[in-house]
Amino acid sequence: MTAPQPASPERIVALLASMSWVAAMPPRERSALLAKVAALIGDGSTPPELPIQFVIGLARLKTRLDS
């Protein structure tokens, strides 16, 4: 599923920071990466919206009664 979201340099950096692989980085590495991304984005133009893609998965818990 794709949903457009408002975009700004700050929102893009915040989105990246919220991703698990970034959040799991050591604090110094994470700060350096986010600063580099902020500088790269700040040097360009940002569209008013970005398409964000996501997947929703559903699962059913199997019980002993399900054979």
Order of alpha helices (4+ residues) and beta strands (2+ residues): beta-alpha-alpha-alpha-beta
